[in-house]
Amino acid sequence: MTLTAPKPTSAAARRKNVATQREIQIKKRYIARLRRGDLLETIVYFSVAIVLALFLADGGATYFLSLKDVTTGIGIVTGLVGSDLMLIMLILAARIPVIDRTFGHDKALAVHRKLGKPVLYLILAHMFLLMIGYGIAQGLNPIAEAIDMIVNQQDMSIAFIATGLLIAVVVTSLVIVRRKLSYEFWYIVHLLSYGAILLALPHQFTQGMMFAEGTWARWYWMALYVGALASITIFRVIIPVASSLRHDLRVSSVDIEAPGVVSVTMTGRDINALRAQGGQFFTWRFWAPNMWWDAHPYSLSAHPDGRSLRITVRDLGKGSARLLSLKPGTRVSFEGPYGIFTDASRTTKKAVFVGAGIGITPIRAILESSDLDPLEATVILRGSDAQDVYLWQETYDLCVEKSASLRVLVGHRPKGVNTWLSAEAYSKGESLLTLAPQIKNSDLYICGPTPWTDLVVRDAKRLGLQDHQIHAERFDF
Ligand SMILES: Cc1cc2nc3c(=O)[nH]c(=O)nc-3n(C[C@H](O)[C@H](O)[C@H](O)COP(=O)(O)OP(=O)(O)OC[C@H]3O[C@@H](n4cnc5c(N)ncnc54)[C@H](O)[C@@H]3O)c2cc1C
């Protein structure tokens, strides 16, 4: 038998092979994330199906056998589905790592918000239909029935209070109302949703069939309630407190980047264990007078180097303005890292990064942390003047290091044109395609003011980019 030595492959062929392997890895990771997403979504639909199946299995079908009971039957079903979705809303807001890694924190919160109104309508329908249904059975009008429920039935008075709280939470969360309220006021009212859930619980034990002894439903609902409330306690309280104590972060320097913009560097213990990526954000609390009561989300502006974490903040409001006077040595506690505005959401090898104003922060950090071959990335920066292009020198150096092409567009937008481009770039006929010719085969990462971001997304979609290629980090939840 003769053995033939493998032909030596050329350096170019080896490079091509490595690039293909990397592309395959990115695709595999993307498909795994899609599958996880499908599974989690299926669980949500399944939970509604389980609730209905348990209702029917525990004798619920009898409500639909006679016309006079139908209203009560539908009233119970709306209550069950509404409660199920309300607990799912809690789970979505609990910052559970698998949900964050699959959909991203922003998308999970968007679904949480979307469910708010339907849940309220279901709970209101539950209340009114039962007032009518039980009223028919007792020969009372709905108002008299409601009074009878509150006065004579155990735990019903607090269930009505719970509905009132829920109305307050949903109304203060409507975009039009929320814009008029301070974040802090909205946040405190929002905390009432936990009160609403806890106040509604006793009537489900004493009046409802959810917890009837000896039923499967009892176990399902107990697991869901305990799971949702435990997730909130673990991921929003216990882990952040434990992690803040463990890493013992302190401000090590505060550097002025531009008027009203500072970079805050924090050092602590065992930073690598946080496994934070450039492009992610934390919710930070600085333990200084006038600041400790107020936590804010800020993205990392540099990929963590194992010793320190850095954020760059612009004084866009009262809370962020206070950071300009932050002193080295200040203790810092945090929740996070959160978000998938990172390499984790890549679907292909090439990437285009577009940042405006303080939106440069996660763009610069993700550029630093991304696995990119030379000429695979394009960076487009936008500022109303040259001073507005923050972290400019660092971003320039990173583009040189990664052989990424860099385009900077400064100046105001053209008057009367709905575009994200500067007047100069617009007049020269520039577009996303001329600035980043590879864009159609790339992932597009955008961060900047929301209306500006929307215009970049609009142009990307007009070019035919698919939703999964577009990753926008919005600095408002
Ligand atoms: C994911 C994410 C990453 C961000 N990264 C950066 C960054 O790297 N650099 C930077 O300068 N800014 C960043 N921001 C924006 C920054 O968090 C807000 O500018 C800051 O919270 C405003 O607070 P303020 O008290 O200064 O202003 P305010 O006048 O109190 O509020 C201004 C706006 O910020 C919102 N806001 C206030 N507090 C919070 C909060 N705790 N959570 C969510 N929204 C809040 C308010 O609803 C309002 O719309 C980020 C925001 C998000 C959501």
The ligand as an ORCA input file, in Angstrom:
! r2SCAN-3c Opt
* xyz 0 1
  C     -30.212     50.216     26.175
  C     -29.812     51.656     26.394
  C     -28.488     52.021     26.270
  C     -28.115     53.357     26.457
  N     -26.807     53.708     26.328
  C     -26.445     54.994     26.475
  C     -25.080     55.388     26.330
  O     -24.202     54.571     26.065
  N     -24.784     56.691     26.501
  C     -25.746     57.635     26.794
  O     -25.404     58.815     26.946
  N     -27.043     57.292     26.915
  C     -27.407     56.003     26.785
  N     -28.718     55.648     26.935
  C     -29.696     56.681     27.230
  C     -29.702     56.984     28.706
  O     -30.050     55.870     29.472
  C     -30.733     58.087     28.963
  O     -30.315     59.231     28.280
  C     -30.779     58.413     30.372
  O     -31.354     57.351     31.112
  C     -31.640     59.634     30.505
  O     -31.860     59.882     31.874
  P     -31.784     61.342     32.423
  O     -32.173     61.314     33.864
  O     -30.515     61.942     32.078
  O     -32.880     62.101     31.593
  P     -34.388     62.237     31.866
  O     -34.735     63.623     31.443
  O     -34.798     61.794     33.229
  O     -34.950     61.197     30.847
  C     -34.748     61.365     29.480
  C     -35.259     60.146     28.764
  O     -34.634     58.964     29.255
  C     -35.596     58.015     29.722
  N     -35.089     57.388     30.968
  C     -34.745     58.005     32.110
  N     -34.310     57.113     33.005
  C     -34.380     55.904     32.403
  C     -34.093     54.574     32.816
  N     -33.620     54.289     34.029
  N     -34.313     53.559     31.933
  C     -34.799     53.826     30.706
  N     -35.092     55.058     30.254
  C     -34.894     56.080     31.094
  C     -36.835     58.815     29.981
  O     -38.009     58.061     29.757
  C     -36.729     59.906     28.948
  O     -37.239     59.486     27.718
  C     -29.099     54.324     26.778
  C     -30.435     53.945     26.919
  C     -30.791     52.619     26.735
  C     -32.232     52.233     26.901
*
